[in-house]
Amino acid sequence: MLSTGTCGASFYSEGQMTASGERFNPDAMTAAHKSLPLNSKVRVTNPSTGKSVTVRINDRGPYVGGRCLDLSEAAFSAIGDIDAGSMRVKYEVLRP
């Protein structure tokens, strides 16, 4: 594990091109982060439920204060309630 932290996370589901050049897939286990290298692997845990998911960073964002991750809809729903829109998470960078 290379680094850890806590922050806000949100999700997105609209199809678009990602910073990595691939088309965004809301069903994939991917996420956006402002500065981690593309293709980094990150374990994201919802401390409220204890559920976690490993995502691949393939995009940049989010650009909302207090949030450091924008998860795909599939990744967000695997660990939290989509209706909430955002949640506090713990993250661990597994591979840059």
The first five atom37 places (N, CA, C, CB, O) and aatype in JSON, in Angstrom:
{
  "aatype": [12, 10, 15, 16, 7, 16, 4, 7, 0, 15, 13, 18, 15, 6, 7, 5, 12, 16, 0, 15, 7, 6, 1, 13, 2, 14, 3, 0, 12, 16, 0, 0, 8, 11, 15, 10, 14, 10, 2, 15, 11, 19, 1, 19, 16, 2, 14, 15, 16, 7, 11, 15, 19, 16, 19, 1, 9, 2, 3, 1, 7, 14, 18, 19, 7, 7, 1, 4, 10, 3, 10, 15, 6, 0, 0, 13, 15, 0, 9, 7, 3, 9, 3, 0, 7, 15, 12, 1, 19, 11, 18, 6, 19, 10, 1, 14],
  "atom_mask": [
    [1, 1, 1, 1, 1],
    [1, 1, 1, 1, 1],
    [1, 1, 1, 1, 1],
    [1, 1, 1, 1, 1],
    [1, 1, 1, 0, 1],
    [1, 1, 1, 1, 1],
    [1, 1, 1, 1, 1],
    [1, 1, 1, 0, 1],
    [1, 1, 1, 1, 1],
    [1, 1, 1, 1, 1],
    [1, 1, 1, 1, 1],
    [1, 1, 1, 1, 1],
    [1, 1, 1, 1, 1],
    [1, 1, 1, 1, 1],
    [1, 1, 1, 0, 1],
    [1, 1, 1, 1, 1],
    [1, 1, 1, 1, 1],
    [1, 1, 1, 1, 1],
    [1, 1, 1, 1, 1],
    [1, 1, 1, 1, 1],
    [1, 1, 1, 0, 1],
    [1, 1, 1, 1, 1],
    [1, 1, 1, 1, 1],
    [1, 1, 1, 1, 1],
    [1, 1, 1, 1, 1],
    [1, 1, 1, 1, 1],
    [1, 1, 1, 1, 1],
    [1, 1, 1, 1, 1],
    [1, 1, 1, 1, 1],
    [1, 1, 1, 1, 1],
    [1, 1, 1, 1, 1],
    [1, 1, 1, 1, 1],
    [1, 1, 1, 1, 1],
    [1, 1, 1, 1, 1],
    [1, 1, 1, 1, 1],
    [1, 1, 1, 1, 1],
    [1, 1, 1, 1, 1],
    [1, 1, 1, 1, 1],
    [1, 1, 1, 1, 1],
    [1, 1, 1, 1, 1],
    [1, 1, 1, 1, 1],
    [1, 1, 1, 1, 1],
    [1, 1, 1, 1, 1],
    [1, 1, 1, 1, 1],
    [1, 1, 1, 1, 1],
    [1, 1, 1, 1, 1],
    [1, 1, 1, 1, 1],
    [1, 1, 1, 1, 1],
    [1, 1, 1, 1, 1],
    [1, 1, 1, 0, 1],
    [1, 1, 1, 1, 1],
    [1, 1, 1, 1, 1],
    [1, 1, 1, 1, 1],
    [1, 1, 1, 1, 1],
    [1, 1, 1, 1, 1],
    [1, 1, 1, 1, 1],
    [1, 1, 1, 1, 1],
    [1, 1, 1, 1, 1],
    [1, 1, 1, 1, 1],
    [1, 1, 1, 1, 1],
    [1, 1, 1, 0, 1],
    [1, 1, 1, 1, 1],
    [1, 1, 1, 1, 1],
    [1, 1, 1, 1, 1],
    [1, 1, 1, 0, 1],
    [1, 1, 1, 0, 1],
    [1, 1, 1, 1, 1],
    [1, 1, 1, 1, 1],
    [1, 1, 1, 1, 1],
    [1, 1, 1, 1, 1],
    [1, 1, 1, 1, 1],
    [1, 1, 1, 1, 1],
    [1, 1, 1, 1, 1],
    [1, 1, 1, 1, 1],
    [1, 1, 1, 1, 1],
    [1, 1, 1, 1, 1],
    [1, 1, 1, 1, 1],
    [1, 1, 1, 1, 1],
    [1, 1, 1, 1, 1],
    [1, 1, 1, 0, 1],
    [1, 1, 1, 1, 1],
    [1, 1, 1, 1, 1],
    [1, 1, 1, 1, 1],
    [1, 1, 1, 1, 1],
    [1, 1, 1, 0, 1],
    [1, 1, 1, 1, 1],
    [1, 1, 1, 1, 1],
    [1, 1, 1, 1, 1],
    [1, 1, 1, 1, 1],
    [1, 1, 1, 1, 1],
    [1, 1, 1, 1, 1],
    [1, 1, 1, 1, 1],
    [1, 1, 1, 1, 1],
    [1, 1, 1, 1, 1],
    [1, 1, 1, 1, 1],
    [1, 1, 1, 1, 1]
  ],
  "atom_positions": [
    [[0.85, -1.16, 0.0], [0.0, 0.0, 0.0], [0.9, 1.24, 0.0], [-0.97, -0.01, 1.22], [1.85, 1.32, 0.78]],
    [[0.61, 2.19, -0.86], [1.48, 3.35, -1.03], [1.02, 4.58, -0.26], [1.57, 3.69, -2.47], [1.85, 5.29, 0.31]],
    [[-0.27, 4.83, -0.23], [-0.79, 5.96, 0.54], [-2.25, 5.71, 0.88], [-0.63, 7.29, -0.25], [-2.93, 4.9, 0.24]],
    [[-2.71, 6.41, 1.9], [-4.1, 6.26, 2.35], [-4.67, 7.62, 2.7], [-4.19, 5.3, 3.56], [-3.94, 8.6, 2.81]],
    [[-5.96, 7.66, 2.87], [-6.61, 8.89, 3.29], [-8.1, 8.72, 3.35], [0.0, 0.0, 0.0], [-8.63, 7.64, 3.09]],
    [[-8.78, 9.78, 3.7], [-10.23, 9.82, 3.68], [-10.67, 11.07, 2.94], [-10.83, 9.78, 5.12], [-9.98, 12.09, 2.96]],
    [[-11.81, 10.98, 2.3], [-12.34, 12.13, 1.57], [-13.76, 11.83, 1.15], [-11.46, 12.47, 0.32], [-14.29, 10.75, 1.41]],
    [[-14.37, 12.8, 0.52], [-15.69, 12.61, -0.05], [-15.58, 11.95, -1.42], [0.0, 0.0, 0.0], [-14.62, 12.18, -2.15]],
    [[-16.56, 11.14, -1.74], [-16.62, 10.5, -3.06], [-18.03, 10.67, -3.61], [-16.23, 8.99, -2.98], [-19.02, 10.64, -2.88]],
    [[-18.09, 10.84, -4.91], [-19.37, 10.94, -5.6], [-19.32, 9.93, -6.74], [-19.65, 12.41, -6.13], [-18.37, 9.15, -6.85]],
    [[-20.34, 9.93, -7.59], [-20.33, 9.02, -8.73], [-20.81, 9.75, -9.97], [-21.19, 7.79, -8.46], [-21.46, 10.79, -9.89]],
    [[-20.48, 9.17, -11.11], [-21.02, 9.69, -12.36], [-21.37, 8.52, -13.25], [-20.0, 10.63, -13.07], [-20.82, 7.43, -13.12]],
    [[-22.31, 8.75, -14.16], [-22.82, 7.66, -14.97], [-23.02, 8.01, -16.44], [-24.12, 7.19, -14.41], [-23.36, 7.15, -17.25]],
    [[-22.8, 9.27, -16.8], [-23.02, 9.66, -18.18], [-21.82, 9.27, -19.05], [-23.27, 11.18, -18.28], [-20.67, 9.41, -18.66]],
    [[-22.13, 8.76, -20.25], [-21.08, 8.34, -21.18], [-20.29, 9.51, -21.72], [0.0, 0.0, 0.0], [-20.87, 10.52, -22.14]],
    [[-19.0, 9.4, -21.71], [-18.11, 10.45, -22.2], [-16.73, 9.84, -22.4], [-18.05, 11.67, -21.2], [-16.5, 8.7, -22.0]],
    [[-15.85, 10.57, -23.0], [-14.46, 10.14, -23.12], [-13.76, 10.47, -21.82], [-13.74, 10.81, -24.35], [-14.0, 11.52, -21.22]],
    [[-12.89, 9.58, -21.38], [-12.14, 9.81, -20.15], [-10.77, 10.39, -20.46], [-12.0, 8.5, -19.34], [-10.36, 10.43, -21.62]],
    [[-10.08, 10.84, -19.44], [-8.74, 11.4, -19.62], [-7.76, 10.36, -20.17], [-8.22, 11.96, -18.31], [-6.75, 10.72, -20.76]],
    [[-8.06, 9.07, -19.97], [-7.19, 8.01, -20.47], [-7.43, 7.75, -21.95], [-7.4, 6.73, -19.67], [-6.68, 6.99, -22.58]],
    [[-8.47, 8.36, -22.52], [-8.78, 8.17, -23.93], [-9.8, 7.08, -24.2], [0.0, 0.0, 0.0], [-10.18, 6.86, -25.35]],
    [[-10.24, 6.41, -23.15], [-11.26, 5.36, -23.34], [-12.64, 5.93, -23.07], [-10.98, 4.15, -22.42], [-12.79, 6.93, -22.37]],
    [[-13.64, 5.3, -23.62], [-15.02, 5.73, -23.38], [-15.42, 5.3, -21.97], [-16.0, 5.12, -24.45], [-15.15, 4.17, -21.56]],
    [[-16.04, 6.21, -21.24], [-16.48, 5.92, -19.88], [-17.53, 4.82, -19.89], [-17.03, 7.19, -19.19], [-18.46, 4.84, -20.7]],
    [[-17.37, 3.85, -18.98], [-18.32, 2.75, -18.84], [-18.84, 2.77, -17.4], [-17.66, 1.36, -19.19], [-18.08, 2.46, -16.48]],
    [[-20.11, 3.13, -17.18], [-20.63, 3.21, -15.82], [-20.67, 1.86, -15.1], [-22.02, 3.79, -15.84], [-20.81, 1.82, -13.88]],
    [[-20.55, 0.77, -15.85], [-20.58, -0.57, -15.25], [-19.19, -1.09, -14.9], [-21.25, -1.53, -16.2], [-19.07, -2.15, -14.29]],
    [[-18.15, -0.36, -15.25], [-16.77, -0.79, -14.95], [-16.37, -0.3, -13.56], [-15.78, -0.25, -16.02], [-16.96, 0.65, -13.04]],
    [[-15.39, -0.94, -12.98], [-14.88, -0.53, -11.66], [-13.75, 0.49, -11.88], [-14.37, -1.77, -10.83], [-12.57, 0.16, -11.78]],
    [[-14.15, 1.72, -12.17], [-13.21, 2.79, -12.46], [-13.55, 4.03, -11.63], [-13.21, 3.13, -13.96], [-14.61, 4.11, -11.01]],
    [[-12.62, 4.99, -11.65], [-12.83, 6.23, -10.9], [-12.0, 7.35, -11.49], [-12.48, 6.02, -9.4], [-11.07, 7.12, -12.26]],
    [[-12.36, 8.56, -11.12], [-11.6, 9.75, -11.47], [-10.91, 10.29, -10.22], [-12.52, 10.84, -12.1], [-11.46, 10.26, -9.13]],
    [[-9.69, 10.77, -10.41], [-8.92, 11.41, -9.34], [-8.13, 12.52, -10.0], [-7.96, 10.38, -8.58], [-7.71, 12.4, -11.15]],
    [[-7.91, 13.61, -9.28], [-7.25, 14.78, -9.86], [-5.78, 14.55, -10.21], [-7.35, 15.93, -8.93], [-5.3, 15.07, -11.21]],
    [[-5.05, 13.77, -9.39], [-3.6, 13.71, -9.6], [-2.96, 12.33, -9.62], [-2.96, 14.49, -8.56], [-1.81, 12.22, -10.05]],
    [[-3.64, 11.3, -9.18], [-3.03, 9.97, -9.24], [-2.76, 9.59, -10.69], [-3.93, 8.92, -8.55], [-3.54, 9.95, -11.58]],
    [[-1.67, 8.87, -10.94], [-1.4, 8.46, -12.32], [-2.56, 7.61, -12.88], [-0.08, 7.66, -12.39], [-3.16, 6.81, -12.17]],
    [[-2.85, 7.81, -14.16], [-3.87, 6.99, -14.8], [-3.46, 5.53, -14.69], [-4.07, 7.4, -16.29], [-2.27, 5.21, -14.74]],
    [[-4.43, 4.65, -14.54], [-4.27, 3.2, -14.35], [-3.84, 2.81, -12.95], [-3.28, 2.67, -15.34], [-3.58, 1.63, -12.7]],
    [[-3.76, 3.76, -12.02], [-3.5, 3.42, -10.62], [-4.64, 2.54, -10.11], [-3.35, 4.7, -9.73], [-5.78, 2.68, -10.55]],
    [[-4.32, 1.65, -9.19], [-5.33, 0.81, -8.53], [-5.54, 1.35, -7.13], [-4.9, -0.71, -8.5], [-4.58, 1.58, -6.4]],
    [[-6.79, 1.56, -6.76], [-7.14, 2.15, -5.47], [-8.26, 1.33, -4.83], [-7.57, 3.64, -5.64], [-9.27, 1.05, -5.46]],
    [[-8.06, 0.96, -3.57], [-9.14, 0.31, -2.81], [-9.92, 1.41, -2.11], [-8.58, -0.75, -1.78], [-9.34, 2.22, -1.39]],
    [[-11.22, 1.42, -2.31], [-12.11, 2.43, -1.73], [-13.06, 1.71, -0.78], [-12.89, 3.22, -2.84], [-13.73, 0.75, -1.16]],
    [[-13.11, 2.18, 0.47], [-13.94, 1.55, 1.49], [-14.93, 2.55, 2.06], [-13.07, 0.96, 2.61], [-14.58, 3.7, 2.35]],
    [[-16.15, 2.1, 2.23], [-17.17, 2.88, 2.9], [-17.11, 2.49, 4.38], [-18.62, 2.64, 2.28], [-17.55, 1.39, 4.73]],
    [[-16.58, 3.35, 5.26], [-16.45, 2.99, 6.67], [-17.79, 2.68, 7.35], [-15.77, 4.11, 7.41], [-17.82, 1.94, 8.33]],
    [[-18.88, 3.23, 6.85], [-20.2, 2.99, 7.44], [-20.67, 1.55, 7.26], [-21.22, 3.94, 6.83], [-21.37, 1.0, 8.12]],
    [[-20.28, 0.94, 6.13], [-20.74, -0.42, 5.84], [-19.6, -1.45, 5.89], [-21.4, -0.46, 4.47], [-19.85, -2.65, 6.01]],
    [[-18.36, -0.98, 5.79], [-17.23, -1.89, 5.74], [-17.0, -2.48, 4.35], [0.0, 0.0, 0.0], [-16.05, -3.23, 4.15]],
    [[-17.86, -2.14, 3.41], [-17.71, -2.67, 2.04], [-16.62, -1.9, 1.31], [-19.05, -2.57, 1.27], [-16.45, -0.7, 1.49]],
    [[-15.88, -2.64, 0.46], [-14.83, -1.99, -0.32], [-14.83, -2.51, -1.75], [-13.46, -2.21, 0.33], [-15.37, -3.58, -2.04]],
    [[-14.22, -1.74, -2.61], [-14.1, -2.08, -4.02], [-12.75, -1.58, -4.5], [-15.27, -1.45, -4.87], [-12.26, -0.55, -4.01]],
    [[-12.14, -2.28, -5.43], [-10.89, -1.82, -6.03], [-11.21, -1.25, -7.4], [-9.85, -2.98, -6.14], [-11.85, -1.9, -8.23]],
    [[-10.76, -0.01, -7.62], [-11.03, 0.68, -8.88], [-9.73, 1.04, -9.58], [-11.87, 1.95, -8.63], [-8.66, 1.1, -8.97]],
    [[-9.86, 1.27, -10.87], [-8.73, 1.73, -11.68], [-8.99, 3.19, -12.03], [-8.54, 0.85, -12.98], [-10.07, 3.54, -12.49]],
    [[-8.0, 4.04, -11.81], [-8.14, 5.46, -12.14], [-7.98, 5.62, -13.66], [-7.08, 6.34, -11.36], [-6.94, 5.29, -14.22]],
    [[-9.03, 6.13, -14.3], [-8.98, 6.32, -15.75], [-9.46, 7.7, -16.18], [-9.79, 5.26, -16.43], [-9.62, 7.97, -17.37]],
    [[-9.71, 8.58, -15.19], [-10.22, 9.9, -15.54], [-9.77, 10.92, -14.51], [-11.77, 9.88, -15.64], [-9.21, 10.55, -13.47]],
    [[-10.0, 12.19, -14.78], [-9.64, 13.29, -13.88], [-10.89, 13.89, -13.27], [-8.83, 14.37, -14.64], [-11.95, 13.93, -13.9]],
    [[-10.75, 14.35, -12.04], [-11.86, 14.94, -11.31], [-11.87, 14.35, -9.92], [0.0, 0.0, 0.0], [-10.92, 13.64, -9.59]],
    [[-12.84, 14.58, -9.11], [-13.93, 15.54, -9.28], [-13.45, 16.96, -8.98], [-15.1, 15.17, -8.37], [-12.4, 17.17, -8.38]],
    [[-14.23, 17.89, -9.42], [-13.88, 19.29, -9.22], [-14.89, 19.96, -8.3], [-13.82, 20.03, -10.56], [-15.32, 21.09, -8.53]],
    [[-15.25, 19.25, -7.24], [-16.16, 19.75, -6.2], [-15.37, 19.72, -4.89], [-17.49, 18.89, -6.1], [-14.75, 18.71, -4.57]],
    [[-15.4, 20.79, -4.14], [-14.66, 20.87, -2.89], [-14.96, 19.72, -1.94], [0.0, 0.0, 0.0], [-16.12, 19.33, -1.78]],
    [[-13.93, 19.19, -1.3], [-14.09, 18.13, -0.32], [-14.18, 16.73, -0.89], [0.0, 0.0, 0.0], [-14.24, 15.75, -0.14]],
    [[-14.18, 16.61, -2.2], [-14.24, 15.29, -2.83], [-12.93, 15.01, -3.55], [-15.43, 15.2, -3.81], [-12.37, 15.88, -4.21]],
    [[-12.46, 13.77, -3.41], [-11.21, 13.41, -4.1], [-11.41, 12.29, -5.11], [-10.16, 13.0, -3.09], [-10.52, 12.02, -5.91]],
    [[-12.57, 11.64, -5.08], [-12.84, 10.54, -6.02], [-14.22, 10.7, -6.63], [-12.71, 9.18, -5.31], [-15.18, 11.06, -5.95]],
    [[-14.3, 10.41, -7.9], [-15.56, 10.31, -8.62], [-15.61, 8.87, -9.11], [-15.68, 11.36, -9.82], [-14.91, 8.51, -10.06]],
    [[-16.43, 8.05, -8.48], [-16.51, 6.63, -8.81], [-17.5, 6.39, -9.95], [-16.92, 5.83, -7.58], [-18.45, 7.16, -10.14]],
    [[-17.28, 5.32, -10.7], [-18.3, 4.9, -11.66], [-19.55, 4.52, -10.87], [-17.79, 3.71, -12.56], [-19.47, 4.23, -9.67]],
    [[-20.67, 4.51, -11.53], [-21.91, 4.15, -10.86], [-21.82, 2.75, -10.24], [-23.09, 4.23, -11.84], [-22.3, 2.54, -9.12]],
    [[-21.22, 1.8, -10.95], [-21.1, 0.42, -10.45], [-20.25, 0.36, -9.19], [-20.5, -0.49, -11.53], [-20.6, -0.33, -8.23]],
    [[-19.13, 1.09, -9.18], [-18.24, 1.07, -8.02], [-18.92, 1.71, -6.81], [-16.92, 1.8, -8.34], [-18.84, 1.2, -5.7]],
    [[-19.59, 2.84, -7.03], [-20.29, 3.53, -5.94], [-21.38, 2.64, -5.36], [-20.88, 4.87, -6.44], [-21.49, 2.5, -4.14]],
    [[-22.19, 2.04, -6.23], [-23.31, 1.23, -5.74], [-22.85, -0.05, -5.06], [-24.25, 0.89, -6.88], [-23.6, -0.63, -4.28]],
    [[-21.63, -0.5, -5.34], [-21.1, -1.7, -4.69], [-20.8, -1.46, -3.21], [-19.84, -2.17, -5.4], [-20.78, -2.41, -2.42]],
    [[-20.56, -0.19, -2.85], [-20.2, 0.1, -1.46], [-21.14, 1.06, -0.76], [-18.82, 0.66, -1.41], [-21.03, 1.25, 0.46]],
    [[-22.07, 1.66, -1.49], [-22.96, 2.64, -0.88], [-24.28, 2.78, -1.61], [0.0, 0.0, 0.0], [-24.55, 2.07, -2.57]],
    [[-25.08, 3.69, -1.13], [-26.42, 3.94, -1.67], [-26.37, 5.04, -2.73], [-27.39, 4.33, -0.54], [-26.04, 6.19, -2.43]],
    [[-26.69, 4.67, -3.96], [-26.7, 5.63, -5.07], [-27.56, 6.84, -4.76], [-27.2, 4.95, -6.35], [-27.23, 7.96, -5.15]],
    [[-28.66, 6.64, -4.06], [-29.57, 7.75, -3.75], [-28.92, 8.82, -2.88], [-30.81, 7.21, -3.06], [-29.36, 9.97, -2.88]],
    [[-27.88, 8.45, -2.15], [-27.17, 9.42, -1.31], [-26.39, 10.43, -2.16], [-26.22, 8.7, -0.33], [-26.24, 11.59, -1.76]],
    [[-25.9, 10.0, -3.32], [-25.18, 10.91, -4.21], [-23.71, 11.08, -3.89], [0.0, 0.0, 0.0], [-22.88, 11.22, -4.79]],
    [[-23.37, 11.06, -2.61], [-21.97, 11.15, -2.19], [-21.83, 10.5, -0.83], [-21.48, 12.63, -2.15], [-22.81, 10.27, -0.13]],
    [[-20.59, 10.19, -0.47], [-20.32, 9.57, 0.83], [-18.87, 9.82, 1.2], [-20.63, 8.05, 0.8], [-18.03, 10.15, 0.36]],
    [[-18.6, 9.66, 2.46], [-17.22, 9.74, 2.97], [-16.61, 8.36, 2.8], [-17.18, 10.21, 4.48], [-17.23, 7.36, 3.15]],
    [[-15.38, 8.29, 2.27], [-14.72, 7.02, 2.04], [-13.28, 7.04, 2.56], [-14.74, 6.67, 0.56], [-12.69, 8.1, 2.77]],
    [[-12.75, 5.86, 2.75], [-11.33, 5.68, 3.03], [-10.74, 5.12, 1.74], [-11.07, 4.73, 4.28], [-11.35, 4.25, 1.11]],
    [[-9.56, 5.59, 1.35], [-8.94, 5.05, 0.15], [-7.51, 4.61, 0.44], [-8.97, 6.1, -0.98], [-6.83, 5.17, 1.3]],
    [[-7.07, 3.61, -0.3], [-5.71, 3.1, -0.19], [-5.18, 2.92, -1.6], [-5.66, 1.75, 0.61], [-5.75, 2.17, -2.4]],
    [[-4.1, 3.6, -1.92], [-3.49, 3.44, -3.24], [-2.68, 2.16, -3.21], [-2.59, 4.69, -3.63], [-1.71, 2.05, -2.46]],
    [[-3.07, 1.18, -4.02], [-2.42, -0.12, -4.04], [-1.26, -0.16, -5.03], [-3.43, -1.2, -4.37], [-0.24, -0.8, -4.79]],
    [[-1.44, 0.54, -6.15], [-0.42, 0.55, -7.21], [-0.57, 1.84, -8.0], [-0.54, -0.7, -8.15], [-1.64, 2.13, -8.52]],
    [[0.52, 2.6, -8.1], [0.42, 3.84, -8.9], [0.44, 3.54, -10.4], [1.56, 4.8, -8.54], [0.37, 4.46, -11.21]]
  ]
}
